[in-house]
Amino acid sequence: MVPAGGKALLRVAAVQMSSTADQVANMAHADRLTRAAAGAGARLIVLPEKWTAMGSDEQLRAGAETLDGAAVGWARAIARELGVDLIAGSILERVPGQAKLANTSVHVSPRGELLASYRKVHMFDVEVGGQTYRESELEEPGEELVVSQSADGVELGLSICYDLRFPELYRILAVRGARILTLPAAFTLTTTRDHWEVLVRARAIENQAFVIAANQVGEHPGGQRSGGRSMIVDPWGVVLAQAPDREGYIVADLDLDGQLEVRTRLPSLANRRPDAYLWPVEETV
Protein backbone atom coordinates (compact mmCIF):
# COMPACT_ATOMS: atom_id res chain seq x y z
CA MET A 1 0.00 0.00 0.00
CA VAL A 2 1.18 3.53 -0.80
CA PRO A 3 0.27 6.09 1.92
CA ALA A 4 -1.00 9.40 0.50
CA GLY A 5 -2.61 12.06 2.63
CA GLY A 6 -3.58 9.52 5.27
CA LYS A 7 -5.17 7.22 2.69
CA ALA A 8 -3.99 3.73 1.81
CA LEU A 9 -3.60 3.48 -1.96
CA LEU A 10 -2.90 0.28 -3.87
CA ARG A 11 -0.78 0.87 -6.96
CA VAL A 12 -1.70 -1.48 -9.82
CA ALA A 13 -0.65 -1.96 -13.42
CA ALA A 14 -2.03 -3.30 -16.69
CA VAL A 15 0.49 -4.64 -19.20
CA GLN A 16 -0.32 -4.28 -22.91
CA MET A 17 1.37 -6.63 -25.37
CA SER A 18 1.39 -7.50 -29.06
CA SER A 19 1.92 -11.24 -28.76
CA THR A 20 2.86 -13.52 -31.66
CA ALA A 21 3.34 -17.28 -31.98
CA ASP A 22 6.93 -16.90 -30.75
CA GLN A 23 6.64 -17.97 -27.12
CA VAL A 24 10.23 -17.14 -26.24
CA ALA A 25 9.87 -13.59 -27.54
CA ASN A 26 6.48 -13.16 -25.85
CA MET A 27 7.89 -14.26 -22.50
CA ALA A 28 10.81 -11.86 -22.88
CA HIS A 29 8.41 -8.97 -23.56
CA ALA A 30 6.24 -9.96 -20.59
CA ASP A 31 9.29 -10.17 -18.34
CA ARG A 32 10.55 -6.73 -19.37
CA LEU A 33 7.17 -5.02 -18.98
CA THR A 34 6.35 -6.74 -15.69
CA ARG A 35 9.68 -5.63 -14.24
CA ALA A 36 9.09 -2.09 -15.46
CA ALA A 37 5.61 -1.99 -13.91
CA ALA A 38 6.97 -3.27 -10.60
CA GLY A 39 9.75 -0.69 -10.83
CA ALA A 40 7.03 1.97 -11.09
CA GLY A 41 5.66 0.77 -7.77
CA ALA A 42 2.85 -1.57 -8.87
CA ARG A 43 1.95 -4.23 -6.29
CA LEU A 44 -0.71 -5.90 -8.46
CA ILE A 45 0.06 -6.45 -12.17
CA VAL A 46 -2.26 -7.85 -14.85
CA LEU A 47 -1.05 -9.30 -18.17
CA PRO A 48 -3.27 -9.65 -21.29
CA GLU A 49 -5.11 -12.68 -22.62
CA LYS A 50 -3.05 -15.37 -24.37
CA TRP A 51 0.15 -13.42 -23.75
CA THR A 52 2.23 -16.54 -24.37
CA ALA A 53 0.92 -17.19 -27.89
CA MET A 54 -1.41 -15.56 -30.41
CA GLY A 55 -2.08 -16.95 -33.87
CA SER A 56 -3.87 -19.75 -35.72
CA ASP A 57 -5.49 -22.67 -33.94
CA GLU A 58 -2.45 -24.77 -34.81
CA GLN A 59 -0.11 -22.18 -33.31
CA LEU A 60 -2.28 -21.82 -30.22
CA ARG A 61 -2.39 -25.56 -29.68
CA ALA A 62 1.39 -25.76 -30.13
CA GLY A 63 1.81 -23.07 -27.47
CA ALA A 64 -0.52 -24.68 -24.93
CA GLU A 65 0.88 -26.10 -21.70
CA THR A 66 -0.19 -27.31 -18.29
CA LEU A 67 -0.16 -25.13 -15.18
CA ASP A 68 3.15 -26.82 -14.35
CA GLY A 69 4.69 -25.48 -17.56
CA ALA A 70 7.12 -22.70 -18.41
CA ALA A 71 4.63 -19.81 -18.43
CA VAL A 72 3.22 -20.35 -14.96
CA GLY A 73 6.70 -21.29 -13.76
CA TRP A 74 7.96 -17.91 -14.97
CA ALA A 75 4.97 -16.16 -13.37
CA ARG A 76 5.64 -17.78 -10.01
CA ALA A 77 9.34 -16.96 -10.14
CA ILE A 78 8.98 -13.30 -11.12
CA ALA A 79 6.11 -12.64 -8.69
CA ARG A 80 8.29 -14.01 -5.90
CA GLU A 81 11.37 -12.07 -7.06
CA LEU A 82 9.52 -8.75 -7.39
CA GLY A 83 7.21 -9.28 -4.43
CA VAL A 84 4.02 -8.58 -6.39
CA ASP A 85 0.61 -10.12 -6.95
CA LEU A 86 0.53 -11.18 -10.60
CA ILE A 87 -2.52 -12.00 -12.69
CA ALA A 88 -0.61 -13.82 -15.41
CA GLY A 89 -3.13 -12.87 -18.09
CA SER A 90 -4.39 -16.07 -19.58
CA ILE A 91 -2.67 -19.01 -21.23
CA LEU A 92 -4.00 -21.90 -23.28
CA GLU A 93 -3.99 -24.73 -20.77
CA ARG A 94 -3.65 -28.42 -21.58
CA VAL A 95 -6.06 -30.16 -19.24
CA PRO A 96 -5.35 -33.83 -18.50
CA GLY A 97 -8.09 -36.06 -19.88
CA GLN A 98 -9.66 -33.24 -21.93
CA ALA A 99 -9.33 -33.06 -25.72
CA LYS A 100 -9.88 -29.31 -25.94
CA LEU A 101 -7.80 -26.63 -24.28
CA ALA A 102 -8.87 -24.22 -21.55
CA ASN A 103 -8.28 -20.47 -21.64
CA THR A 104 -6.99 -20.01 -18.10
CA SER A 105 -6.10 -16.99 -15.98
CA VAL A 106 -3.94 -17.52 -12.90
CA HIS A 107 -3.27 -15.44 -9.79
CA VAL A 108 0.20 -15.79 -8.30
CA SER A 109 1.07 -14.36 -4.87
CA PRO A 110 4.19 -12.36 -3.93
CA ARG A 111 5.49 -15.60 -2.42
CA GLY A 112 5.23 -17.33 -5.79
CA GLU A 113 2.20 -19.40 -4.80
CA LEU A 114 -0.48 -20.26 -7.35
CA LEU A 115 -3.46 -18.91 -5.42
CA ALA A 116 -6.25 -19.27 -7.99
CA SER A 117 -7.00 -20.25 -11.56
CA TYR A 118 -10.04 -19.33 -13.64
CA ARG A 119 -11.06 -20.98 -16.91
CA LYS A 120 -12.89 -18.66 -19.29
CA VAL A 121 -16.62 -19.33 -19.16
CA HIS A 122 -17.82 -17.59 -22.34
CA MET A 123 -16.56 -18.71 -25.74
CA PHE A 124 -15.99 -16.08 -28.43
CA ASP A 125 -18.09 -17.64 -31.22
CA VAL A 126 -18.98 -14.58 -33.31
CA GLU A 127 -18.68 -12.81 -36.63
CA VAL A 128 -17.25 -9.31 -36.28
CA GLY A 129 -15.21 -6.96 -38.43
CA GLY A 130 -15.56 -9.29 -41.40
CA GLN A 131 -13.92 -12.16 -39.55
CA THR A 132 -15.33 -15.32 -37.97
CA TYR A 133 -14.14 -16.54 -34.59
CA ARG A 134 -15.00 -19.96 -33.16
CA GLU A 135 -13.19 -20.38 -29.87
CA SER A 136 -15.33 -23.37 -28.94
CA GLU A 137 -13.68 -25.44 -31.68
CA LEU A 138 -10.40 -25.28 -29.78
CA GLU A 139 -11.38 -24.46 -26.20
CA GLU A 140 -13.65 -25.95 -23.56
CA PRO A 141 -15.53 -23.39 -21.45
CA GLY A 142 -14.98 -23.26 -17.71
CA GLU A 143 -17.81 -23.80 -15.25
CA GLU A 144 -16.74 -21.91 -12.13
CA LEU A 145 -16.45 -18.23 -11.19
CA VAL A 146 -13.44 -17.33 -9.08
CA VAL A 147 -12.69 -14.71 -6.42
CA SER A 148 -9.16 -14.62 -5.06
CA GLN A 149 -7.41 -12.31 -2.60
CA SER A 150 -4.27 -10.18 -2.91
CA ALA A 151 -1.46 -10.04 -0.38
CA ASP A 152 -2.96 -6.75 0.81
CA GLY A 153 -6.24 -8.55 1.61
CA VAL A 154 -8.19 -7.14 -1.35
CA GLU A 155 -10.65 -9.47 -3.09
CA LEU A 156 -10.02 -9.99 -6.81
CA GLY A 157 -12.68 -11.18 -9.26
CA LEU A 158 -11.14 -13.01 -12.22
CA SER A 159 -12.49 -12.80 -15.77
CA ILE A 160 -11.23 -12.98 -19.38
CA CYS A 161 -12.02 -10.91 -22.50
CA TYR A 162 -15.46 -11.88 -23.92
CA ASP A 163 -16.73 -12.32 -20.36
CA LEU A 164 -16.94 -8.51 -20.33
CA ARG A 165 -20.23 -8.68 -22.27
CA PHE A 166 -21.96 -10.71 -19.57
CA PRO A 167 -22.81 -8.43 -16.62
CA GLU A 168 -24.30 -11.25 -14.58
CA LEU A 169 -20.82 -12.79 -14.20
CA TYR A 170 -19.45 -9.58 -12.68
CA ARG A 171 -22.45 -9.10 -10.42
CA ILE A 172 -21.83 -12.54 -8.94
CA LEU A 173 -18.14 -11.69 -8.41
CA ALA A 174 -19.11 -8.43 -6.68
CA VAL A 175 -21.70 -10.12 -4.48
CA ARG A 176 -19.04 -12.64 -3.53
CA GLY A 177 -16.88 -9.76 -2.34
CA ALA A 178 -14.74 -8.75 -5.31
CA ARG A 179 -13.45 -5.16 -5.03
CA ILE A 180 -11.12 -5.34 -8.03
CA LEU A 181 -12.13 -7.01 -11.30
CA THR A 182 -9.25 -8.25 -13.46
CA LEU A 183 -9.73 -8.54 -17.22
CA PRO A 184 -6.97 -9.95 -19.43
CA ALA A 185 -8.19 -9.48 -23.00
CA ALA A 186 -7.49 -9.71 -26.71
CA PHE A 187 -10.43 -7.55 -27.78
CA THR A 188 -10.60 -7.18 -31.56
CA LEU A 189 -9.77 -3.83 -33.13
CA THR A 190 -13.38 -3.30 -34.20
CA THR A 191 -14.94 -4.05 -30.83
CA THR A 192 -12.25 -2.14 -28.96
CA ARG A 193 -13.00 1.00 -30.93
CA ASP A 194 -16.79 0.73 -30.53
CA HIS A 195 -17.48 -1.07 -27.24
CA TRP A 196 -14.39 -1.53 -25.04
CA GLU A 197 -14.41 1.64 -22.95
CA VAL A 198 -18.20 1.66 -22.56
CA LEU A 199 -18.27 -1.93 -21.33
CA VAL A 200 -15.28 -1.63 -19.00
CA ARG A 201 -16.67 1.51 -17.38
CA ALA A 202 -20.16 -0.01 -17.15
CA ARG A 203 -18.86 -3.08 -15.30
CA ALA A 204 -17.02 -0.77 -12.88
CA ILE A 205 -20.05 1.45 -12.23
CA GLU A 206 -22.56 -1.41 -11.92
CA ASN A 207 -20.47 -3.24 -9.36
CA GLN A 208 -18.79 -0.24 -7.71
CA ALA A 209 -15.50 -1.99 -8.33
CA PHE A 210 -12.12 -1.15 -9.81
CA VAL A 211 -11.45 -2.77 -13.20
CA ILE A 212 -7.95 -3.54 -14.46
CA ALA A 213 -8.34 -4.34 -18.16
CA ALA A 214 -5.13 -5.45 -19.92
CA ASN A 215 -5.60 -5.77 -23.68
CA GLN A 216 -3.51 -7.06 -26.55
CA VAL A 217 -2.64 -4.51 -29.27
CA GLY A 218 -1.74 -4.61 -32.97
CA GLU A 219 -1.57 -7.43 -35.50
CA HIS A 220 -1.13 -11.09 -34.65
CA PRO A 221 -0.44 -14.13 -36.87
CA GLY A 222 -3.51 -15.32 -38.73
CA GLY A 223 -4.83 -11.84 -39.46
CA GLN A 224 -6.29 -11.03 -36.05
CA ARG A 225 -5.91 -7.46 -34.82
CA SER A 226 -6.35 -6.34 -31.23
CA GLY A 227 -7.34 -2.83 -30.22
CA GLY A 228 -5.16 -1.97 -27.22
CA ARG A 229 -6.38 0.91 -25.04
CA SER A 230 -5.82 -1.05 -21.82
CA MET A 231 -7.59 0.71 -18.96
CA ILE A 232 -7.76 1.07 -15.20
CA VAL A 233 -11.16 2.35 -14.06
CA ASP A 234 -12.45 3.30 -10.62
CA PRO A 235 -15.82 2.42 -9.01
CA TRP A 236 -17.33 5.73 -10.17
CA GLY A 237 -16.45 4.88 -13.77
CA VAL A 238 -13.57 7.34 -13.95
CA VAL A 239 -10.71 6.24 -16.21
CA LEU A 240 -7.61 6.44 -14.05
CA ALA A 241 -5.23 5.37 -16.83
CA GLN A 242 -5.43 4.36 -20.48
CA ALA A 243 -2.68 2.95 -22.69
CA PRO A 244 -1.69 4.31 -26.09
CA ASP A 245 -1.75 1.98 -29.10
CA ARG A 246 1.58 0.26 -28.52
CA GLU A 247 3.19 -2.22 -26.16
CA GLY A 248 3.77 -0.91 -22.67
CA TYR A 249 2.13 -0.65 -19.28
CA ILE A 250 -0.06 1.76 -17.33
CA VAL A 251 -0.25 2.32 -13.58
CA ALA A 252 -2.79 3.87 -11.24
CA ASP A 253 -3.32 4.21 -7.50
CA LEU A 254 -6.55 2.67 -6.24
CA ASP A 255 -8.25 4.50 -3.38
CA LEU A 256 -9.82 1.60 -1.52
CA ASP A 257 -11.21 3.84 1.23
CA GLY A 258 -12.88 5.93 -1.45
CA GLN A 259 -14.46 2.79 -2.86
CA LEU A 260 -16.04 1.99 0.49
CA GLU A 261 -17.38 5.54 0.67
CA VAL A 262 -18.99 5.15 -2.77
CA ARG A 263 -20.59 1.87 -1.70
CA THR A 264 -21.89 3.51 1.48
CA ARG A 265 -23.27 6.72 -0.03
CA LEU A 266 -24.78 5.06 -3.12
CA PRO A 267 -25.49 1.54 -1.86
CA SER A 268 -26.72 -0.04 -5.07
CA LEU A 269 -25.20 -3.42 -4.19
CA ALA A 270 -26.89 -3.38 -0.79
CA ASN A 271 -30.18 -2.26 -2.38
CA ARG A 272 -30.42 -5.27 -4.66
CA ARG A 273 -33.73 -7.22 -4.61
CA PRO A 274 -32.83 -10.78 -5.68
CA ASP A 275 -36.28 -12.01 -4.65
CA ALA A 276 -37.84 -9.70 -7.27
CA TYR A 277 -35.63 -10.88 -10.14
CA LEU A 278 -37.33 -14.25 -10.68
CA TRP A 279 -38.46 -15.16 -14.20
CA PRO A 280 -40.89 -16.33 -15.33
CA VAL A 281 -43.25 -15.06 -12.70
CA GLU A 282 -45.67 -17.77 -11.63
CA GLU A 283 -49.28 -16.70 -11.94
CA THR A 284 -51.77 -17.67 -9.29
CA VAL A 285 -55.50 -18.04 -9.87
DAHU-V853216 format. One record per pair of residues at least 24 apart in sequence whose ideal C-beta (glycine too) atoms are under 10 Angstrom apart, sorted by the first residue. I is the first residue (numbers start at 0). J is the second residue. Records with the same first field share a line. If there is no record, write none. Layout:
I = J / J
This chain:
0 = 42 / 151 / 152 / 153 / 252 / 253 / 255
1 = 40 / 42 / 252 / 253
3 = 252 / 254
4 = 254
5 = 256
6 = 252 / 254 / 255 / 256 / 257
7 = 151 / 252 / 253 / 254 / 255 / 256
8 = 40 / 42 / 251 / 252 / 253 / 254 / 255 / 256 / 257
9 = 41 / 42 / 43 / 84 / 149 / 151 / 153 / 178 / 179 / 209 / 251 / 252 / 253 / 254 / 255
10 = 36 / 37 / 39 / 40 / 41 / 42 / 43 / 44 / 250 / 251 / 252 / 253
11 = 36 / 40 / 41 / 42 / 43 / 44 / 45 / 83 / 84 / 86 / 149 / 153 / 179 / 181 / 209 / 211 / 231 / 239 / 240 / 249 / 250 / 251 / 252 / 253
12 = 36 / 37 / 39 / 40 / 41 / 42 / 43 / 44 / 45 / 46 / 83 / 85 / 211 / 213 / 229 / 231 / 240 / 248 / 249 / 250 / 251
13 = 41 / 43 / 44 / 45 / 46 / 47 / 86 / 181 / 182 / 183 / 184 / 210 / 211 / 212 / 213 / 214 / 229 / 230 / 231 / 240 / 241 / 242 / 247 / 248 / 249 / 250 / 251
14 = 41 / 44 / 45 / 46 / 47 / 50 / 85 / 86 / 88 / 183 / 211 / 213 / 214 / 229 / 242 / 246 / 247 / 248 / 249
15 = 46 / 47 / 184 / 212 / 213 / 214 / 215 / 216 / 217 / 225 / 227 / 228 / 229 / 230 / 242 / 243 / 244 / 245 / 246 / 247 / 248 / 249
16 = 46 / 47 / 48 / 49 / 50 / 51 / 53 / 88 / 185 / 213 / 214 / 215 / 216 / 217 / 225 / 227 / 229 / 246 / 247 / 248
17 = 47 / 53 / 215 / 216 / 217 / 218 / 219 / 224 / 225 / 227 / 244 / 245 / 246
18 = 46 / 47 / 48 / 49 / 50 / 51 / 52 / 53 / 54 / 62 / 88 / 185 / 215 / 216 / 217 / 219 / 220 / 225 / 246
19 = 52 / 53 / 54 / 58 / 217 / 218 / 219 / 220
20 = 51 / 52 / 53 / 54 / 55 / 57 / 58 / 59 / 61 / 62 / 219 / 220 / 221
21 = 51 / 52 / 53 / 54 / 58 / 62 / 220
22 = 50 / 51 / 52 / 58 / 61 / 62 / 64 / 69 / 70 / 90
23 = 51 / 69
25 = 49 / 50 / 51 / 52 / 53 / 62 / 70
26 = 50 / 51 / 52 / 69 / 70 / 73 / 74
28 = 246
29 = 70 / 73 / 74 / 77 / 85 / 87 / 88
30 = 73 / 76 / 77
31 = 246 / 248
32 = 246 / 247 / 248
33 = 73 / 74 / 77 / 78 / 80 / 81 / 83 / 85 / 87 / 248
34 = 77 / 80 / 81 / 83 / 248
35 = 247 / 248 / 250
36 = 81 / 83 / 85 / 247 / 248 / 249 / 250
37 = 77 / 78 / 80 / 81 / 82 / 83 / 85 / 248 / 250
38 = 81
39 = 248 / 249 / 250
40 = 250 / 252
41 = 81 / 83 / 84 / 85 / 248 / 249 / 250 / 251 / 252
42 = 81 / 82 / 83 / 84 / 109 / 149 / 150 / 151 / 153 / 253
43 = 83 / 84 / 85 / 86 / 106 / 109 / 149 / 150 / 151 / 153 / 155 / 179 / 181 / 209 / 211 / 253
44 = 77 / 78 / 81 / 83 / 84 / 85 / 86 / 87 / 88 / 107 / 211 / 213 / 248 / 250
45 = 84 / 85 / 86 / 87 / 88 / 104 / 106 / 155 / 157 / 179 / 181 / 182 / 183 / 184 / 210 / 211 / 212 / 213 / 229 / 231 / 248
46 = 70 / 74 / 85 / 86 / 87 / 88 / 89 / 90 / 104 / 105 / 181 / 183 / 213 / 215 / 248
47 = 88 / 89 / 159 / 160 / 182 / 183 / 184 / 185 / 186 / 212 / 213 / 214 / 215 / 216 / 225 / 227 / 229
48 = 88 / 89 / 90 / 91 / 102 / 104 / 119 / 159 / 160 / 161 / 182 / 183 / 184 / 185 / 186 / 213 / 214 / 215 / 225
49 = 88 / 89 / 90 / 91 / 102 / 159 / 160 / 183 / 184 / 185 / 215 / 219 / 225
50 = 74 / 87 / 88 / 89 / 90 / 183 / 185 / 213 / 215
51 = 87 / 88 / 89 / 90 / 91
52 = 90 / 91 / 219 / 220
53 = 185 / 215 / 217 / 218 / 219 / 220 / 221 / 223 / 225
54 = 219 / 220 / 221 / 222 / 223
55 = 137 / 219 / 220 / 221 / 222 / 223
56 = 100 / 133 / 134 / 136 / 137 / 138 / 221
57 = 137 / 221
58 = 91 / 219 / 220 / 221
59 = 91 / 100 / 102 / 134 / 137 / 138 / 220 / 221
60 = 91 / 93 / 99 / 100 / 137
61 = 91
62 = 90 / 91 / 100
63 = 90 / 91 / 92 / 93 / 94 / 100 / 101 / 102 / 103 / 137 / 138
64 = 90 / 91 / 92 / 93 / 100
65 = 90 / 92 / 93 / 94 / 95 / 103
66 = 90 / 92 / 93 / 94 / 101 / 103 / 105 / 113 / 116
67 = 93 / 113
68 = 92 / 93
70 = 105
71 = 103 / 105 / 107 / 113 / 116
72 = 111
73 = 107
74 = 105 / 106 / 107 / 111 / 113
75 = 105 / 107 / 108 / 110 / 111 / 112 / 113
76 = 107 / 111
77 = 107 / 111
78 = 106 / 107 / 108 / 109 / 110 / 111 / 112 / 113 / 114 / 150
79 = 107 / 108 / 109 / 110 / 111 / 112
80 = 109 / 111
81 = 109
82 = 108 / 109 / 110 / 111 / 150
83 = 107 / 108 / 109 / 149 / 150
84 = 108 / 109 / 114 / 147 / 148 / 149 / 150 / 151 / 153 / 155 / 179 / 181
85 = 109 / 111
86 = 115 / 117 / 147 / 149 / 155 / 157 / 179 / 181 / 182 / 183 / 211 / 213
87 = 113 / 116 / 183
88 = 159 / 181 / 183 / 184 / 185 / 213 / 215
89 = 116 / 117 / 118 / 119 / 157 / 158 / 159 / 160 / 183 / 184 / 185
90 = 116 / 183
91 = 137 / 138
92 = 116 / 118 / 138 / 139 / 141
94 = 118 / 139
97 = 139
98 = 139
99 = 134 / 135 / 136 / 137 / 138 / 139 / 140
100 = 134 / 137 / 138 / 139
101 = 138 / 139 / 140 / 141
102 = 134 / 137 / 138 / 139 / 140 / 141 / 159 / 160 / 161 / 183 / 185
103 = 138 / 141 / 157 / 159
104 = 141 / 145 / 147 / 157 / 158 / 159 / 160 / 162 / 181 / 182 / 183
105 = 147 / 157
106 = 145 / 146 / 147 / 148 / 149 / 155 / 157 / 181
107 = 147
108 = 147 / 148 / 149 / 150
109 = 149 / 150 / 151
110 = 150
112 = 150
114 = 145 / 147 / 148 / 149 / 150 / 155
115 = 145 / 146 / 147 / 148 / 155 / 157
116 = 141 / 143 / 145 / 147 / 157
117 = 141 / 143 / 144 / 145 / 146 / 147 / 155 / 156 / 157 / 158 / 159 / 162 / 181 / 183
118 = 142 / 143 / 145 / 157 / 159
119 = 157 / 158 / 159 / 160 / 161 / 162 / 183
120 = 144 / 145 / 158 / 159 / 161 / 162 / 165 / 168
121 = 158 / 159 / 160 / 161 / 162 / 163 / 164 / 165 / 168
122 = 161
123 = 159 / 160 / 161 / 162 / 164 / 185 / 186 / 187 / 190
124 = 161
125 = 161 / 164 / 187 / 190
127 = 187 / 188 / 189 / 190 / 193 / 194
128 = 187 / 188 / 189 / 190 / 192 / 193 / 223 / 224
129 = 189
130 = 187 / 188 / 189 / 221 / 222 / 223 / 224
132 = 161 / 187 / 223
134 = 160 / 161
144 = 168 / 169 / 171 / 172 / 175 / 177
145 = 172 / 175 / 177
146 = 171 / 172 / 173 / 174 / 175 / 176 / 177 / 178 / 180
147 = 177 / 179 / 181
148 = 176 / 177 / 178
149 = 178 / 179
151 = 255
152 = 178 / 255
153 = 177 / 178 / 179 / 209 / 253 / 255 / 258
154 = 178 / 179 / 180 / 208
155 = 179 / 180 / 181 / 208 / 209 / 211
156 = 180 / 181 / 182 / 202 / 206 / 208 / 210
157 = 181 / 182 / 183
158 = 182 / 183 / 184 / 202 / 210 / 212
159 = 183 / 184 / 185
160 = 184 / 185 / 186 / 187 / 190 / 212 / 214 / 215 / 225
161 = 185 / 186 / 190
162 = 202
163 = 190 / 194 / 195 / 198 / 199 / 201 / 202 / 210 / 212
164 = 190 / 194 / 198 / 202
165 = 202
166 = 198 / 201 / 202 / 205 / 206
168 = 202
169 = 201 / 202 / 203 / 205 / 206 / 208 / 210
170 = 202 / 205 / 206 / 268 / 271
171 = 206
172 = 202 / 206 / 208
173 = 202 / 205 / 206 / 207 / 208 / 262 / 268 / 271
174 = 206 / 268 / 271 / 273
177 = 206 / 208 / 209
178 = 206 / 207 / 208 / 209 / 234 / 253 / 255 / 258 / 259 / 262
179 = 208 / 209 / 210 / 211 / 231 / 234 / 253 / 255 / 258
180 = 206 / 208 / 209 / 210 / 211 / 212 / 232
181 = 209 / 210 / 211 / 212 / 213
182 = 210 / 211 / 212 / 213 / 214 / 229 / 230 / 232
183 = 211 / 212 / 213 / 214 / 215 / 229
184 = 212 / 213 / 214 / 215 / 225 / 226 / 229 / 230
185 = 213 / 214 / 215 / 216 / 219 / 223 / 224 / 225 / 226
186 = 212 / 214 / 215 / 216 / 225 / 226 / 227 / 228 / 229
187 = 215 / 223 / 224 / 225 / 226
188 = 216 / 217 / 218 / 223 / 224 / 225 / 226 / 227 / 244
189 = 224 / 226
190 = 225 / 226
191 = 215 / 216 / 224 / 225 / 226 / 227 / 228 / 229 / 244
192 = 226 / 227 / 228
193 = 226
194 = 226
195 = 226 / 227 / 228 / 229 / 230
196 = 228 / 230 / 232 / 238 / 241
199 = 228 / 229 / 230 / 231 / 232 / 236 / 238 / 241
200 = 230 / 232 / 233 / 235 / 236 / 237 / 238
201 = 232 / 236
202 = 232 / 236
203 = 230 / 231 / 232 / 233 / 234 / 235 / 236 / 237 / 238
204 = 232 / 233 / 234 / 235 / 236 / 237 / 261 / 265 / 267
205 = 234 / 236 / 267 / 268
206 = 234 / 262 / 267 / 268
207 = 233 / 234 / 235 / 236 / 258 / 259 / 261 / 262 / 263 / 265 / 266 / 267 / 268
208 = 232 / 233 / 234 / 258 / 261 / 262 / 268
209 = 233 / 234 / 239 / 251 / 253 / 254 / 255 / 258
210 = 234 / 236 / 238 / 239
211 = 239 / 240 / 249 / 251 / 253
212 = 241 / 242
213 = 242 / 248 / 249
214 = 242
215 = 246
216 = 242 / 243 / 244 / 245 / 246 / 247
217 = 244 / 245 / 246
233 = 257 / 258 / 261
234 = 258 / 259 / 260 / 261 / 262 / 265
235 = 261 / 265
